[in-house]
């Protein structure tokens, strides 16, 4: 599986809102109105991740969720990470409509 170097990853991230390349992974933080909204988001992301068989590193503090994606068995960022990130952002965009 092909991994992206920092320059390649950052070019792809230019098309994605608020994702950053950090230490061979891509990361983004989300803020919600309250804990229930944040946890609901995490539930949806868990289902997306399970379907893709690609699971994030993440943390939740009250209304904030931080997600880190990296393909550990490939040793860096791959297309799987970008695909899941786009799905996550697509879900958020649908919710905003």
C-alpha positions as CSV (number, residue, x, y, z in Angstrom):
1,X,0.0,0.0,0.0
2,X,1.4,3.4,-1.1
3,X,2.1,5.9,1.6
4,X,2.1,9.7,1.1
5,X,5.0,11.8,2.1
6,X,4.3,15.1,3.9
7,X,4.4,17.2,0.7
8,X,2.0,14.9,-1.2
9,X,-0.3,14.6,1.8
10,X,-0.4,18.4,2.3
11,X,-1.3,18.9,-1.4
12,X,-4.3,16.6,-0.9
13,X,-5.2,18.3,2.4
14,X,-5.4,21.6,0.6
15,X,-8.8,20.3,-0.8
16,X,-10.0,19.4,2.7
17,X,-11.1,21.8,5.4
18,X,-9.0,21.9,8.6
19,X,-7.2,18.6,8.3
20,X,-3.5,18.7,9.1
21,X,-0.6,16.4,8.4
22,X,1.1,15.7,11.7
23,X,3.8,13.0,12.3
24,X,2.7,10.6,9.5
25,X,-1.0,11.0,10.2
26,X,-3.8,13.4,9.4
27,X,-5.7,15.1,12.2
28,X,-8.7,17.2,12.7
29,X,-10.7,18.5,15.7
30,X,-14.5,19.0,15.8
31,X,-16.5,21.0,18.2
32,X,-20.2,20.4,19.0
33,X,-22.9,22.0,21.0
34,X,-22.7,19.4,23.8
35,X,-21.5,16.0,24.8
36,X,-24.5,14.2,23.3
37,X,-23.9,15.7,19.9
38,X,-20.2,14.9,20.1
39,X,-20.9,11.3,21.1
40,X,-23.5,10.9,18.4
41,X,-20.9,12.0,15.9
42,X,-18.5,9.5,17.3
43,X,-21.1,6.8,16.9
44,X,-21.5,7.6,13.2
45,X,-17.8,7.8,12.7
46,X,-17.4,4.4,14.4
47,X,-19.9,2.9,11.9
48,X,-18.1,4.5,8.9
49,X,-14.8,3.2,10.2
50,X,-16.0,-0.3,10.8
51,X,-17.5,-0.4,7.3
52,X,-14.1,0.7,5.9
53,X,-12.2,-1.6,8.3
54,X,-10.1,1.4,9.1
55,X,-10.2,2.7,12.6
56,X,-9.2,6.1,13.9
57,X,-7.2,7.2,17.0
58,X,-9.5,9.7,18.7
59,X,-10.3,11.4,21.9
60,X,-13.4,13.1,23.3
61,X,-13.6,15.8,26.0
62,X,-17.2,17.0,26.6
63,X,-18.2,18.6,23.2
64,X,-14.8,18.2,21.4
65,X,-13.7,15.2,19.3
66,X,-10.1,14.9,17.9
67,X,-9.5,12.4,15.2
68,X,-6.2,11.1,13.9
69,X,-6.0,8.8,10.9
70,X,-2.9,6.8,9.9
71,X,-2.6,3.4,8.3
72,X,-0.4,1.7,10.8
73,X,0.3,-1.5,8.8
74,X,1.6,0.7,6.0
75,X,3.6,3.0,8.3
76,X,2.0,6.3,7.3
77,X,-0.8,8.1,5.5
78,X,-2.5,6.2,2.7
79,X,-5.5,6.7,0.5
80,X,-7.6,4.8,3.1
81,X,-7.0,7.7,5.5
82,X,-8.1,10.3,3.0
83,X,-11.2,8.3,2.0
84,X,-12.3,8.0,5.6
85,X,-11.6,11.7,6.3
86,X,-13.7,12.7,3.3
87,X,-16.5,10.4,4.5
88,X,-16.4,12.0,7.9
89,X,-16.5,15.5,6.5
90,X,-19.2,14.5,4.1
91,X,-21.3,13.4,7.0
92,X,-20.7,16.7,8.8
93,X,-21.7,18.6,5.6
94,X,-24.9,16.7,5.3
95,X,-25.8,17.5,9.0
96,X,-25.2,21.2,8.3
97,X,-27.7,21.3,5.5
